[in-house]
Amino acid sequence: MEYVIEMLNITKEFPGIKANDNITVQLKKGEIHALLGENGAGKSTLMSILFGLYQLTRDALKLTVKLLK
């Protein structure tokens, strides 16, 4: 199965807090998803990693984004 977005084992820590801990997201072409959670749950941090605004704290197993036409 091929994914257009695949984020495996994503971890991001800031001083004194772990914003994302071992997160995996796999999205196939044509799927629609929502990312829900309370304030401070790490949603924006996860998207900032996907967009390249934040660097990972630990190496991910895989971070893949494929551009679709």
C-alpha positions in Angstrom: 0.0 0.0 0.0 1.4 3.4 -1.0 0.7 6.4 1.1 0.8 10.1 0.0 1.7 11.1 3.6 3.5 8.8 5.9 4.9 9.8 9.3 6.3 6.9 11.4 7.4 7.2 15.1 7.4 11.0 15.3 8.7 12.5 18.5 9.1 16.1 19.4 10.2 17.5 22.7 10.5 21.0 24.0 12.3 21.9 27.3 10.2 20.3 30.0 7.5 18.9 27.7 7.0 16.1 25.2 4.6 17.5 22.5 4.5 14.4 20.4 5.5 10.9 21.5 5.9 8.1 18.9 3.1 9.3 16.6 2.3 7.5 13.3 0.1 8.9 10.6 -0.5 7.1 7.2 -2.8 8.7 4.6 -3.7 7.3 1.2 -4.7 9.3 -1.8 -8.3 10.3 -1.7 -8.8 9.9 2.1 -10.1 12.7 4.3 -9.0 12.9 7.9 -9.4 15.2 10.9 -6.8 15.8 13.6 -8.7 16.4 16.9 -7.5 16.9 20.5 -7.5 19.2 23.4 -5.5 22.4 23.6 -1.8 21.5 24.1 -2.3 17.9 22.7 0.4 18.4 20.0 -1.8 18.8 16.9 -0.1 22.0 15.7 3.4 20.6 16.5 2.7 17.6 14.4 1.6 19.7 11.5 4.6 22.0 11.9 6.9 18.9 11.6 5.1 17.8 8.5 5.4 21.3 7.0 9.1 21.5 7.9 8.8 24.3 10.5 10.1 22.1 13.4 12.9 19.5 13.4 12.3 16.2 15.0 13.8 15.5 18.5 14.4 11.9 17.5 14.9 10.4 14.1 11.7 9.1 12.6 11.5 5.8 10.9 10.0 7.5 7.9 8.6 10.9 6.9 7.3 10.9 3.3 5.1 13.4 1.5 4.2 12.9 -2.2 3.0 15.7 -4.3 -0.2 14.9 -6.3 -1.3 16.4 -9.6 
